[in-house]
């Protein structure tokens, strides 16, 4: 079976979300990577929205919700995609 990759804007996996999105037969093949996964609190603070930029809200692995900026997440999202490719997935 082919693998399914989900790249989230958050720090942790979102089983609560993918359980409702995917057929249970596919769940063992779902790989999740979060854009904020490798960032600490100081770096997460640096990606908060400013100047009227639309906010995105996500959950940290420790549970609290944080607000981040879409534009500043682009490098982190690409890193999450790269981690997916490192897992042996095709681009």
N, C-alpha and C positions, 0 to 999 in steps of 0.2 A: 504494500500500500504506500502511496505517496505521503510525504510529511506535509503538515500544514504549519506555517509559521505565522505567528501573530506578534507584531511589534506594537507595543503600547507606549504611551507617553509617560507612564509611571515608572516606579522603581521596583515594584514587585509583580509577580504573576497575578493574573486576574481570572482565576478559576471560576469565580462567581459570574463572570461575564461569558467566558467561552463555553461553560456548561450549557448555557441557554442558546448559544449560537451554533454549536456543532452537534452532529449526530453522535451519540455515545460510542458508536463503533469507531469513530475517527479520533476521539479524545486521546487515546494512547499515542497517536502520531502527531499531536499538536505540540509545537515547541514555542515557548514564549520568551521574548526578550524585551525588556523595558528600557526606554531611552534614558531614564534617570538611574538605572541599575548601579552604575559604577560611581555615581556622584555622592559626595558627602553633603551635609547640611549647608556648609558654606557655599559650595558650588551650586546647590539647588537654589539658594537665595539669589544667586547671580542670574538665574534665568526667569525671574519674576517679571511680569509685564509692567511696563511703564508708559507714560505718555499716551494714554487712551488706547493702547493696544488691547485687542480682545483677549480675555483670559481663558486658559484651559485649567480645569481642576482635575487633580489626580490624587492617588493615595500612596503614601510612603509605606515601606515594608513594616515600619513600626506602628502603622495605623492612622496617623493624622493626615488630613487632606491638605494639599498645598496648591497654590495657584502659580502657574508657569506661563511663559509667553511662547506662542507658536513659533515665532521667527527665531528665537534663541535656541529652540530645541532641534533645529535642523542638523547640526553636527552630531548631537547625541542620537537622533533617529538613525542617521547614517551608520554610526558605530554599532547600533543594535542590529541593523541589517547586515553589517560586516560580520558580527558575531554569528548570525544565522548562516552565513556562507562558510564561516570557519567550522560550523557543525556539519559540513558536508552537503549543504543544500545547494542546488543550482540557482544561479542568479537570474 
